[in-house]
Amino acid sequence: MDTAAEPTHCIGVVLAGGRSSRMGRDKALLPWKGRPLIEHQIALLQAAGVDNVRISGDRPDYQGIADPTAHAGPLGGIAGIAAASQDGELLIIPVDMPRLQPSLLRRLMTEATQLGCTHFIDHVLPMRLRLDADCRATLAALMAAEDDRARSLRALQERVGINEISLNADEAKQLLDCNTEETWREVCP
């Protein structure tokens, strides 16, 4: 059975609101091929074919949307984007994954599913998320949880339903996230 579908109109989201504590400096502003990494990720989403791009995090230079709850991690960033967006599809990427290619993101956009989330096997991000009433209720419940550990992307994905896509070895190399100076040096050209 063919699982490909026509590309869905969607909003690209760059998660760029973290503290970069393991890196020790702002990951979004790391230089990548002559420009800040955040600008590279915006261009990547545009090349993948999203309708527009939103930035999660307090980034006035990029019209970022501040997290509604400080230090709530990526889930808080998504909650902020959801509060400022209409229902639809979100194509969500982290700011610290510079090897991503538009073709891999297009696979997320075109994978047919009735489930609320699509991501690659063994990788939480990038992901496509259907923003609808069910997703909004799930986000609200997770954000209201007293235990910070309950506020995870995995919990969100499990509650809205996950469609997983397989990767070949070359595609998997695109999903290296640069959380530390060591991984950044490994990725830098």
ZIDABEL-V616644 format. One record per run of one state. SS is the DSSP state (@ for helix, = for strand, . for the rest). FROM is the first residue (numbers start at 0). TO is the last residue. If there is no record, write none. Layout:
ss:from:to
SS:FROM:TO
SS:FROM:TO
//
This chain:
ss:from:to
.:0:2
=:3:3
.:4:8
=:9:14
.:15:25
@:26:28
.:29:29
=:30:31
.:32:33
=:34:35
@:36:47
.:48:50
=:51:55
.:56:58
@:59:61
.:62:63
=:64:64
.:65:71
@:72:82
.:83:86
=:87:93
.:94:100
@:101:109
=:110:110
.:111:115
=:116:119
.:120:125
=:126:130
.:131:131
@:132:143
.:144:146
@:147:149
.:150:151
@:152:159
.:160:160
=:161:164
.:165:167
@:168:172
.:173:179
@:180:186
.:187:188
//
